Amino acid sequence: MSLLTALMTAALLQAPATAPDLSWLAGYWLDCSGGREASETWSDPRLGLVVGSAVTVRNGRSGFESAHIGPMPDAGPEGGLAYFARPEGASAVPFRLIESGPQRAVFANPANDFPHRIIYQRTGDVLAARIEGADDDETRSAEWTFNKAPLNARCPT
């Protein structure tokens, strides 16, 4: 790797000075409600990068999503973070961070088919996640209530 490539890569991975603290998202989270087993695993922030994965098991089927939260490439000098979702290995879809506060983050992409918004909020050892938006002019949403759990814990059978 050339020095120029290394410097450009490092610049892309550096978070803006005003980046919100997303360390509250780190950990292994498990939701055993609604007849499903859903888990999300999030890394701690490293130079403005948070990496996550999700696995859902329901009715004998499983699904997955990989994601990361990091700098928005086209954000310009003012910076900006985005949630990049890759459901079932699809191409990454960016959702720009539009709101953040202590233990809360809201990401949005109004041009996406569904969802338009992704919301995370932590209270103690509970992480609430919600996706919402309109699909074919019908407003819909989905919610998860994750509990902090040991890595790779499973729901009771």
VEXDREN-2710 file (C-alpha; in Angstrom, 1 decimal):
% VEXDREN-2710
k/r/px/py/pz
1/MET/0.0/0.0/0.0
2/SER/1.4/3.4/-0.9
3/LEU/1.9/6.1/1.6
4/LEU/-0.7/8.3/-0.2
5/THR/-3.3/5.4/-0.1
6/ALA/-2.6/4.8/3.6
7/LEU/-3.0/8.5/4.5
8/MET/-6.3/8.8/2.5
9/THR/-7.6/5.7/4.2
10/ALA/-6.7/7.0/7.6
11/ALA/-8.4/10.4/6.8
12/LEU/-11.6/8.6/5.8
13/LEU/-11.7/6.6/9.0
14/GLN/-11.1/9.6/11.3
15/ALA/-14.3/10.9/13.0
16/PRO/-15.0/14.6/13.0
17/ALA/-14.0/16.4/16.2
18/THR/-17.6/16.8/17.1
19/ALA/-18.6/13.2/16.6
20/PRO/-21.1/12.0/19.2
21/ASP/-20.1/9.3/21.8
22/LEU/-21.7/6.1/20.6
23/SER/-19.8/3.9/23.1
24/TRP/-23.2/3.1/24.8
25/LEU/-24.1/1.0/21.8
26/ALA/-21.2/-1.5/22.3
27/GLY/-22.0/-5.0/23.5
28/TYR/-24.1/-8.1/22.8
29/TRP/-27.8/-7.5/22.8
30/LEU/-30.6/-10.2/22.8
31/ASP/-34.4/-9.9/22.1
32/CYS/-36.5/-13.0/22.8
33/SER/-39.9/-11.5/22.2
34/GLY/-42.6/-12.1/19.6
35/GLY/-41.6/-15.7/18.9
36/ARG/-38.2/-14.6/17.5
37/GLU/-34.6/-14.6/18.6
38/ALA/-32.8/-11.5/17.5
39/SER/-29.3/-10.5/18.5
40/GLU/-27.1/-7.6/17.7
41/THR/-23.4/-7.2/18.4
42/TRP/-21.8/-3.8/18.3
43/SER/-18.1/-2.9/18.7
44/ASP/-16.8/0.0/20.7
45/PRO/-16.0/3.1/18.6
46/ARG/-12.5/3.1/17.1
47/LEU/-11.4/6.3/15.3
48/GLY/-15.1/7.0/14.6
49/LEU/-16.0/3.5/13.4
50/VAL/-18.5/1.2/15.1
51/VAL/-19.1/-2.2/13.5
52/GLY/-22.2/-4.3/14.1
53/SER/-23.9/-7.5/13.1
54/ALA/-27.4/-8.9/13.6
55/VAL/-28.9/-12.4/13.4
56/THR/-32.6/-13.1/13.6
57/VAL/-34.2/-16.6/13.9
58/ARG/-37.9/-17.0/13.5
59/ASN/-40.2/-19.8/12.4
60/GLY/-37.3/-22.0/11.5
61/ARG/-35.6/-19.4/9.3
62/SER/-32.6/-17.2/9.9
63/GLY/-31.5/-13.8/8.5
64/PHE/-28.6/-11.5/9.0
65/GLU/-27.5/-7.9/8.6
66/SER/-24.0/-6.4/8.8
67/ALA/-23.7/-2.7/9.5
68/HIS/-21.2/0.0/10.5
69/ILE/-21.5/3.5/11.7
70/GLY/-18.8/5.8/10.4
71/PRO/-18.0/9.0/8.5
72/MET/-20.3/9.9/5.6
73/PRO/-17.9/10.1/2.6
74/ASP/-19.7/13.0/0.9
75/ALA/-20.4/15.0/4.1
76/GLY/-17.9/17.7/3.2
77/PRO/-15.7/19.6/5.7
78/GLU/-18.4/19.8/8.3
79/GLY/-18.3/16.0/8.7
80/GLY/-21.1/13.8/9.6
81/LEU/-21.7/10.2/10.6
82/ALA/-24.0/7.6/9.0
83/TYR/-25.3/4.1/9.6
84/PHE/-24.5/1.9/6.7
85/ALA/-26.9/-1.1/6.6
86/ARG/-26.2/-4.3/4.6
87/PRO/-29.3/-6.6/5.0
88/GLU/-28.6/-10.1/3.9
89/GLY/-25.3/-9.0/2.4
90/ALA/-26.8/-6.4/0.0
91/SER/-24.9/-3.3/-1.0
92/ALA/-24.6/-0.7/1.8
93/VAL/-27.4/1.8/2.3
94/PRO/-26.4/4.9/4.2
95/PHE/-28.6/6.6/6.8
96/ARG/-27.3/9.9/7.9
97/LEU/-27.1/10.7/11.7
98/ILE/-29.8/13.4/12.2
99/GLU/-30.1/13.4/16.0
100/SER/-27.9/12.2/18.9
101/GLY/-27.9/12.6/22.6
102/PRO/-26.9/10.7/25.6
103/GLN/-27.6/7.1/24.7
104/ARG/-29.8/7.9/21.7
105/ALA/-29.2/8.1/18.0
106/VAL/-31.5/8.6/15.0
107/PHE/-30.4/7.9/11.4
108/ALA/-32.4/8.8/8.3
109/ASN/-32.5/8.2/4.6
110/PRO/-35.9/9.5/3.2
111/ALA/-34.9/8.2/-0.3
112/ASN/-34.7/4.5/0.9
113/ASP/-37.7/2.3/0.2
114/PHE/-38.0/1.1/3.8
115/PRO/-37.1/2.0/6.4
116/HIS/-36.6/5.8/6.3
117/ARG/-35.4/6.0/9.9
118/ILE/-33.4/3.9/12.3
119/ILE/-33.6/4.7/16.0
120/TYR/-31.5/3.4/18.9
121/GLN/-32.0/4.3/22.5
122/ARG/-30.4/2.7/25.6
123/THR/-31.8/2.8/29.1
124/GLY/-29.7/0.9/31.6
125/ASP/-29.1/-2.6/30.2
126/VAL/-32.0/-2.3/27.6
127/LEU/-31.4/-1.2/24.1
128/ALA/-34.6/-0.2/22.1
129/ALA/-34.3/-0.3/18.3
130/ARG/-37.0/0.9/15.9
131/ILE/-37.2/1.2/12.1
132/GLU/-39.9/3.3/10.6
133/GLY/-41.1/4.7/7.3
134/ALA/-43.6/4.4/4.5
135/ASP/-43.6/1.5/2.0
136/ASP/-46.0/1.8/-0.9
137/ASP/-47.7/4.8/0.8
138/GLU/-48.3/2.7/3.9
139/THR/-46.6/3.8/7.2
140/ARG/-45.1/1.0/9.1
141/SER/-42.5/0.2/11.7
142/ALA/-40.8/-2.6/13.6
143/GLU/-39.4/-2.6/17.1
144/TRP/-36.9/-4.6/19.1
145/THR/-36.2/-4.5/22.9
146/PHE/-32.8/-5.9/23.4
147/ASN/-31.3/-6.9/26.8
148/LYS/-27.6/-6.8/27.4
149/ALA/-26.4/-10.4/27.4
150/PRO/-23.2/-12.5/27.5
151/LEU/-21.6/-12.9/24.0
152/ASN/-23.5/-15.5/21.9
153/ALA/-26.2/-16.0/24.6
154/ARG/-29.4/-17.7/23.2
155/CYS/-33.1/-17.3/24.0
156/PRO/-34.6/-20.1/26.2
157/THR/-36.2/-22.9/24.2
END
